[in-house]
Amino acid sequence: MTTDITIMQTDLDRLAERVEKAAALVQQLRDDRSRLEQQNNELTSRLQDMERKLQGADAAALVHEVTQLRKEQREWQAERRDVASKVEALAKKLDKLEG
């Protein structure tokens, strides 16, 4: 009879351990789910913000604007080269005057 009680106690101890492990696992899963839900809400909010910012932005208009900006950049670079060459020519003239 004591053997049966000992076996029963051992079985109950093992069952208790398994229940505790299962409870810990369930708690971990709940924590993970809560964390993931929070991340999902944050990402959803960010996505909605980005959609609001981009709403009404016409892709063709944006491409046209980028093209215009590139054209202006090329013009400024050409103007910069022109000014640099004029400064260089003036520096040469100044050197001749000094020399």
C-alpha positions in Angstrom: 0.0 0.0 0.0 2.8 2.4 0.8 4.3 1.5 -2.6 1.1 2.6 -4.3 1.1 5.8 -2.3 4.7 6.4 -3.1 4.1 5.8 -6.8 0.9 8.0 -6.7 2.9 10.7 -4.9 5.7 10.5 -7.6 3.1 10.6 -10.3 1.4 13.6 -8.7 4.8 15.3 -8.4 5.6 14.7 -12.1 2.1 15.9 -13.0 2.5 19.0 -10.9 5.9 19.7 -12.6 4.3 19.3 -16.0 1.4 21.5 -15.0 3.8 24.2 -13.7 5.9 24.0 -17.0 2.7 24.2 -19.0 1.5 27.2 -17.0 4.9 28.9 -17.4 4.7 28.3 -21.2 1.2 29.6 -21.4 2.3 32.8 -19.5 5.3 33.2 -21.9 3.0 32.8 -24.9 0.6 35.4 -23.4 3.5 37.8 -22.9 4.8 37.2 -26.4 1.3 37.7 -27.8 0.9 40.9 -25.9 4.3 42.2 -27.1 3.5 41.2 -30.7 0.1 42.9 -30.5 1.8 46.1 -29.3 4.3 46.0 -32.1 1.6 45.3 -34.6 -0.4 48.3 -33.3 2.7 50.5 -33.6 3.5 49.4 -37.1 -0.1 49.8 -38.1 -0.1 53.3 -36.8 3.2 54.1 -38.6 1.8 52.6 -41.8 -1.4 54.7 -41.6 0.8 57.9 -41.0 2.8 57.1 -44.0 -0.3 56.5 -46.1 -1.7 59.8 -45.0 1.5 61.6 -45.9 1.6 60.0 -49.3 -2.1 60.3 -50.0 -2.7 62.6 -52.9 0.9 62.5 -54.0 0.8 61.8 -57.7 3.7 59.6 -58.8 3.9 61.3 -62.2 4.1 64.7 -60.5 6.9 63.4 -58.2 8.8 62.1 -61.1 8.4 65.4 -62.9 9.6 67.3 -59.9 12.7 65.0 -59.5 13.4 65.6 -63.2 13.2 69.3 -62.8 15.4 69.2 -59.7 18.0 67.2 -61.7 17.9 69.8 -64.5 18.4 72.6 -62.0 21.3 70.7 -60.5 23.0 70.3 -63.9 22.5 74.0 -64.6 24.0 75.0 -61.3 27.0 72.7 -61.9 27.5 74.3 -65.3 27.2 77.7 -63.8 29.7 76.7 -61.1 32.2 75.5 -63.7 31.7 78.7 -65.7 32.4 80.8 -62.6 35.4 78.7 -61.7 36.9 79.2 -65.1 36.3 82.9 -64.9 38.0 83.0 -61.5 40.9 81.1 -62.9 41.2 83.4 -65.8 41.2 86.4 -63.5 43.8 84.8 -61.3 46.0 84.3 -64.3 45.6 87.9 -65.3 46.4 89.0 -61.8 49.6 86.9 -61.8 50.6 88.5 -65.1 50.1 92.0 -63.6 52.1 91.1 -60.5 54.9 89.3 -62.6 
